[in-house]
Amino acid sequence: MRVYMDNAATTRVDEEVLEVMLPFLGERYGNPSSMHAMGIDAKTVVGDAREKVAKLLGADEKEIIFTGSGTESDNLAIFGYCRKNKSKGNHIITTKVEHHAVLDSFERLKKEGFEVTLLDVDRDGLIDLEELKRAITDNTIFASIIYANNEIGTVQPIAEAAKICKEKGVVLHTDACQATNYLEMDVTKIGADLITINGSKIYGPKGIGVLYKKRDIMIEPIIYGGGQEFGIRSGTENVANIVGFAKALDMALNHRDEESIRVGKLRDKLISGLLNLPESRLNGTHEKRLPNNANISFLNLEGESLLLYMNELGIYASTGSACSSDSLEPSHVIIALGLPHELGHSSIRFSLGKDTTESDIDYVLKEVPPIVEKLRKMSPLHKTMEEAIAAGVDKDFKH
C-alpha cells in the first residue's frame, strides 16, 4: 500500500492539468517572442493564461509575473524591491519561521548593508501584531511574512499585518505557496503588495511560479536577458507550465471550500489518533492551521528513523521542509516555537491532499504507533514531554 502524505513538498500533476499542457510539449512548441504564426500562437496562449490567473486572484493582468518557481518568486520580490528602493531606507522585517527562500535572502541582504529584524512567534507559531508595529521604524521599507507555514501549517493574520504595513508605508510580501489550495487568495482581501505562489503545490507542474506585484510597486530584475514578463523576468516563457499553472489554480480555487472541509476532517482524525501516543505533541495551533497539515513531535526518538520505517510500509511524509531535508539541524520552525532540540529532531510533517482517503488515515494510525514504540525502546532517551520542554525552553521565550 502507498500512502502519500508529503503534499506540502509537492503535489502530483492533476490529469486535467497534464492534458492542457501536452500540446505545448509537442506540436505547439513556438517561442512567444517569435513573430511567425507559431510564436504568435504561443504568445496568445501565455496572454490567455495570464488573464485567467489575474481574474482568479482579483488582480490586473500586468500584475502577474510568471517565474520558474516559488523560490524564484520569493527572491524576485525580496531582492527586486529592496535593491530597487534602498535609497528610501535599509531596514527590513521578516519572521523566524519563514521558508529558507525568504530567510536566506534576508541573510544575503544583511551582507549588502540592510538591517534585518526577525519577529518572534508564540508557542503556537503566530506572530504578535503589536511586535510588528513596534518593529517598524522610519527607516523600514519592506516586510515579508509567510501566509501559511510550510512546516507546521500555522496561518498568520496576513490581512491585519498588511493593514499595519500600509499605515506605516511599508511594502509587504507574503509567501502564499502553502496557502493557495485552502485559504483566501483574492489579492484585495489579502492586502499584500507582493504575493508568491508555486505551481507544484497546487497539483500543477514543477518549475513554475507566480509573483503578484501590485502595479505601483517598483522592483528590479534579478535575471537579465530578453526582457520578457514586462522586463522584470527575462527568459523564454515555459508555455506548457504556464498553461498548466493557470488550469491548476482554477481547479484549486473552485474546489477550495469543499476540499478544505473534507481534508480538515481527515486531518483531525489523524491528529487525534497520533496524539493518543504518549509523549507526543502537535506543533502549531490547531485552530489557525491549514486543513491538510499535521506536524507531530514524538519525543524520545529520531524523526529520520521513524521516516525510514514508515517508508518501508509505503507511508511517505517528511521531517519538515523538503528543501532542507539534507540538513542535520533541527527544524528552525520548531525551535522558534521555544521548544527543545529533541522535539525539533523528532517532528514529522504529515501533509494531506486531494488523493488522501479515510483508509489512508486508518492505515497510518494502524502502522505508525508500533514503530514509535519500537524506536523508543531502542532510544537512550526517556524524558517526559514536561521534562523536555522545561529543560529546553529559552527562559526569555515569550508565551
C-alpha positions in Angstrom: 0.0 0.0 0.0 1.2 3.5 -0.7 0.0 6.5 1.4 1.4 9.8 0.2 1.4 12.4 2.9 4.0 14.8 1.7 1.8 17.2 -0.3 3.5 20.2 1.3 6.7 19.2 -0.5 5.0 18.6 -3.9 1.7 17.5 -5.3 1.1 15.2 -8.3 0.2 16.9 -11.6 -3.5 16.5 -12.0 -4.7 14.6 -15.1 -6.7 17.6 -16.3 -3.6 19.9 -15.9 -1.4 17.5 -17.8 -4.0 17.3 -20.6 -3.9 21.0 -21.2 -0.1 21.0 -21.1 0.6 18.2 -23.6 0.1 20.2 -26.8 2.7 22.7 -25.8 5.2 19.9 -25.1 4.6 18.6 -28.6 3.4 20.2 -31.8 2.7 23.7 -30.4 6.2 24.5 -29.4 6.7 28.0 -30.6 8.6 30.7 -28.8 6.2 33.5 -27.6 8.8 36.1 -28.7 8.8 34.9 -32.3 6.9 36.9 -34.9 5.7 34.0 -37.0 2.4 32.1 -36.6 3.7 29.5 -34.1 5.2 32.3 -32.0 2.0 34.4 -32.1 0.1 31.3 -31.1 2.4 30.8 -28.0 2.2 34.4 -27.1 -1.6 34.4 -27.3 -1.7 31.3 -25.0 0.5 32.9 -22.4 -1.6 36.0 -22.5 -4.8 34.0 -22.0 -3.2 32.1 -19.1 -2.1 35.4 -17.5 -5.6 36.8 -17.9 -7.1 33.7 -16.2 -4.7 33.8 -13.3 -5.3 37.6 -12.8 -9.0 37.1 -12.8 -8.8 34.2 -10.3 -6.7 36.3 -7.9 -8.7 39.5 -8.4 -5.7 41.2 -10.0 -4.8 43.0 -13.1 -3.0 41.1 -15.9 0.0 43.4 -15.7 0.4 42.4 -12.0 1.1 38.8 -12.8 4.7 37.8 -13.4 5.5 34.2 -14.3 8.7 32.8 -12.8 10.5 29.4 -12.6 9.5 28.5 -9.0 8.1 29.7 -5.7 11.7 30.2 -4.6 12.4 32.5 -7.6 9.2 34.4 -6.9 10.3 35.0 -3.3 13.8 36.1 -4.4 12.4 38.4 -7.0 10.1 40.1 -4.6 12.7 40.5 -1.9 15.8 41.4 -3.8 13.8 43.1 -6.5 12.1 45.5 -4.1 14.9 46.0 -1.6 17.7 46.7 -4.0 15.5 49.0 -6.1 14.3 51.0 -3.1 17.3 51.0 -0.8 17.6 54.8 -1.1 14.3 55.0 0.8 15.6 53.1 3.8 17.6 49.9 4.7 15.5 48.3 7.5 13.6 45.2 6.6 11.4 42.8 8.6 10.6 39.1 8.5 9.8 36.3 10.9 11.8 33.4 12.4 9.5 30.8 10.8 9.8 31.7 7.1 10.8 29.3 4.4 14.5 29.4 3.7 13.8 31.0 0.3 13.0 34.1 2.4 15.3 33.7 5.4 18.4 33.1 3.2 17.5 36.1 1.0 17.3 38.3 4.1 20.7 36.9 5.2 22.2 37.9 1.9 20.7 41.4 2.2 22.4 41.8 5.6 25.7 41.5 3.7 24.6 44.2 1.4 24.1 46.7 4.3 20.4 46.1 5.2 19.3 46.0 8.8 17.1 42.9 9.5 14.6 42.3 12.2 13.3 38.8 12.8 9.9 38.7 14.5 9.4 36.1 17.2 6.4 33.8 17.2 4.4 32.4 20.2 4.2 28.7 21.2 1.5 28.3 18.5 3.7 29.8 15.8 1.8 33.0 15.4 3.3 36.5 15.2 2.4 39.3 17.6 0.9 42.2 15.5 1.9 44.6 18.2 5.5 43.4 17.9 5.2 44.1 14.1 4.1 47.6 14.9 6.9 48.2 17.3 9.5 46.8 14.8 8.6 49.3 12.1 10.8 52.4 12.1 11.1 55.5 9.9 13.8 53.5 8.1 11.7 50.4 7.4 10.8 49.8 3.7 9.9 46.1 3.4 8.5 43.2 5.3 7.9 39.5 4.4 5.5 37.4 6.4 4.6 33.9 5.4 0.8 33.4 4.8 0.7 29.7 6.0 3.8 28.0 7.3 5.2 25.2 5.2 6.2 23.0 8.2 3.6 23.4 10.9 0.7 24.9 8.8 0.1 27.9 11.0 -1.9 30.6 9.3 -0.7 34.1 10.0 -3.0 37.1 10.3 -1.8 38.4 7.0 -4.6 40.8 6.2 -4.1 42.5 9.6 -0.4 42.7 9.0 -1.0 44.2 5.6 -3.1 47.0 7.2 -0.3 47.8 9.6 2.3 47.9 6.9 0.1 50.1 4.7 -0.5 52.5 7.5 3.3 52.7 8.1 4.2 53.0 4.4 6.0 49.6 4.4 5.7 47.2 1.4 4.5 43.7 2.4 5.4 40.5 0.7 3.8 37.1 1.6 4.8 33.6 0.6 1.4 32.0 -0.1 2.7 28.8 -1.6 1.1 26.5 1.0 -2.0 28.7 1.4 -3.2 28.6 -2.2 -5.2 25.4 -2.0 -7.1 26.3 1.1 -7.2 30.0 2.0 -8.4 33.3 0.6 -6.4 34.2 -2.5 -8.2 37.4 -3.6 -5.3 39.9 -3.6 -7.5 42.8 -2.5 -8.6 40.8 0.6 -5.1 39.6 1.4 -3.8 43.1 1.1 -0.1 42.3 0.5 1.8 44.2 -2.2 3.7 41.1 -3.4 2.5 37.5 -3.2 4.3 34.3 -4.1 2.5 31.2 -5.5 4.1 27.9 -6.6 2.6 25.6 -9.2 3.9 22.3 -7.7 1.9 22.9 -4.5 -1.4 23.1 -6.3 -1.3 20.0 -8.5 0.4 21.8 -11.3 3.8 21.2 -12.8 7.1 21.8 -11.0 9.3 24.7 -12.4 6.5 27.3 -12.5 5.7 30.1 -10.0 3.9 33.4 -10.0 4.7 36.7 -8.4 1.8 39.0 -7.9 3.2 42.6 -8.0 0.8 45.4 -7.2 1.0 47.9 -10.1 2.5 50.8 -8.3 5.3 48.7 -6.7 8.6 49.1 -8.4 11.1 46.3 -8.4 14.2 45.5 -10.4 15.1 42.2 -12.2 17.3 39.5 -10.7 17.5 37.8 -14.2 18.5 39.8 -17.2 18.1 39.0 -20.9 15.3 39.3 -23.4 13.0 41.4 -21.3 10.1 39.0 -21.0 7.5 39.4 -18.3 7.3 43.2 -18.6 11.1 43.4 -18.5 11.1 42.0 -14.9 11.8 38.3 -15.5 13.8 37.6 -18.7 13.9 34.1 -20.2 11.8 32.3 -22.8 8.4 31.6 -21.3 7.7 28.0 -20.4 4.4 27.9 -22.2 3.3 24.4 -21.1 4.0 25.1 -17.5 2.2 28.5 -17.6 -0.9 26.9 -19.2 -0.7 24.1 -16.6 -0.4 26.6 -13.7 -3.4 28.5 -14.8 -5.5 25.3 -15.0 -4.3 24.1 -11.6 -5.0 27.4 -10.0 -8.5 27.5 -11.5 -9.2 24.0 -10.1 -7.7 24.7 -6.7 -9.8 27.9 -6.1 -13.0 26.4 -7.5 -12.8 23.4 -5.2 -11.2 25.1 -2.2 -14.1 25.3 0.2 -15.4 21.7 -0.2 -11.9 20.3 -0.2 -10.9 22.2 2.9 -13.8 20.7 4.8 -13.1 17.1 3.6 -9.4 17.2 4.2 -9.8 19.0 7.5 -11.9 16.1 8.9 -9.2 13.6 7.8 -6.5 15.8 9.4 -8.4 16.0 12.7 -8.8 12.2 12.8 -5.1 11.7 12.1 -4.0 14.3 14.8 -6.4 12.8 17.4 -5.1 9.3 16.7 -1.4 10.1 16.8 -1.8 12.2 20.0 -3.1 9.1 21.7 0.6 8.0 21.8 2.3 9.1 25.0 4.8 11.9 24.9 3.5 13.2 21.5 2.8 16.8 20.7 1.0 18.8 17.9 3.2 21.6 16.7 1.4 24.8 15.9 -2.1 25.9 16.8 -5.0 23.6 15.9 -7.5 26.4 15.3 -5.4 28.6 12.9 -3.7 26.0 10.7 -4.0 24.6 7.2 -6.7 21.9 7.0 -4.1 19.5 5.4 -1.3 19.8 7.9 -0.4 17.7 10.9 3.0 18.2 12.4 3.7 15.9 15.3 6.7 15.5 17.6 7.3 12.1 19.0 9.6 12.5 22.0 12.5 10.0 22.6 13.1 9.0 19.0 14.7 10.4 15.9 12.4 11.6 13.2 14.6 10.3 10.4 14.5 6.8 11.8 10.7 7.0 12.0 10.6 8.2 8.4 12.7 5.2 7.2 10.4 2.7 8.9 7.3 4.4 7.6 8.9 4.4 4.1 9.2 0.6 4.3 5.5 0.4 4.8 4.7 2.8 2.0 3.9 5.8 4.2 5.6 8.9 2.8 5.9 12.0 4.9 8.7 14.4 5.9 10.6 15.8 8.9 10.0 19.4 7.8 10.7 21.4 4.7 11.7 19.2 1.8 14.0 22.0 0.6 16.3 21.5 3.7 15.8 17.7 4.2 19.5 17.0 3.9 20.3 19.3 6.9 21.2 17.6 10.2 20.0 20.7 12.1 16.6 20.5 13.9 13.7 22.4 12.3 14.2 26.2 12.7 10.4 26.5 12.9 10.1 24.1 15.8 13.0 25.8 17.6 11.3 29.2 17.0 8.3 27.9 19.0 10.5 27.9 22.0 10.8 24.1 22.1 13.9 22.0 22.7 16.0 20.4 20.1 14.7 16.9 21.0 11.3 17.9 19.7 12.8 19.5 16.6 14.6 16.3 15.7 11.5 14.2 16.4 8.9 16.1 14.4 7.1 14.6 11.4 5.1 16.6 9.0 2.1 14.7 7.5 0.6 16.8 4.7 -2.6 15.5 3.2 -4.0 16.2 -0.2 -6.9 15.6 -2.5 -6.0 12.0 -3.0 -6.0 11.3 0.7 -8.7 8.9 1.9 -10.0 7.8 5.2 -8.5 4.4 4.6 -5.1 6.1 4.3 -5.6 7.7 7.7 -6.6 4.3 9.2 -3.5 2.7 7.7 -1.2 5.3 9.2 -2.9 5.0 12.6 -2.5 1.3 12.5 1.2 1.2 11.4 2.8 4.2 13.0 2.2 3.6 16.7 4.1 0.2 16.8 7.0 1.8 15.0 7.1 4.7 17.6 7.0 2.2 20.4 9.8 0.1 18.9 12.1 3.1 18.3 11.5 4.4 21.8 12.6 1.1 23.3 15.8 1.4 21.3 16.4 5.0 22.4 18.6 6.0 25.3 16.3 9.0 25.9 13.4 8.5 28.3 12.2 12.0 29.1 8.6 13.1 29.6 7.2 15.9 27.5 7.2 18.2 30.5 10.8 17.4 31.3 12.0 18.0 27.8 10.1 21.3 27.4 11.2 22.5 30.9 14.8 21.7 30.1 14.9 23.1 26.6 12.8 26.3 26.6 14.7 29.5 26.4 14.0 31.4 29.7 13.3 34.6 27.6 10.8 32.8 25.4 7.6 34.9 25.0 4.5 32.9 25.9 
